[in-house]
Amino acid sequence: MSVMLEHGRTPVAAVIAVVLRGDAMILVRRANPPDAGLWGFPGGKIEFGEATEQAAVRELREETGVIAHATETFTALDAMETAADGTVTRHFVLIGVLCRWFSGDPVADDDAMEARWFTFDELSSSGIHMSLAVVEVAEKARQVRDRALQSCVSLRDVAG
């Protein structure tokens, strides 16, 4: 696919906080563009001077009230909007940060209309309208988490 870029524009760096707890993850329904009305991971723009993992934890807290610890940056994806003529009008680089839940139940705040836990089964069977690549990012996060847990089990066996 060929796209034309508006001269002088640069992508906006943003984070998505992927919080897994067992077989569930936190999603928010966006109140504002982009993706107003769609379910996606809590997140937003990285502030100048702010580390990626700090931004993920901050955005998660602002949008849901949930406290978590960022454990790993694990993926990045491009989210672009284009005009009818193919010109890119908005470009976000979304950086996925895996977070470990610490405390709190998700309650919508800031620019989220709703916030709640979803299971992996609900994502594939509920027919909810989601932002770009939510299922794929969730699956990738689960694989990263499971590999890390398996490494811990393997190390414990060796130390045994």
WOBELHU-V341651 format. One line per field, one symbol per residue. ss: DSSP state (@ for helix, = for strand, . for the rest). phi: phi as a letter, one per 30 degrees, with the letter a starting at -180 (. if undefined). A space follows every 10 residues. Layout:
ss = ???
phi = ???
This chain:
ss = ...==..... .========= =..======= ........== .====..... .@@@@@@@@@ @@@@..==== ========== ==....==== ========== ===....... .========@ @@@@@....= ...@@@@@@@ @@@@@@@@@@ @@@@@@@@@.
phi = .cbccddicb dcdbcbcccc bicbbcbbcd cbddieicda delldddeic deddddddde dddbidcbcd cadbabbcbb cbdedjddcb bccccdbdbc dcajcdbdah ccdbbadbdd ddddcdiddc dehedddddd dddddddddd dddddddddf
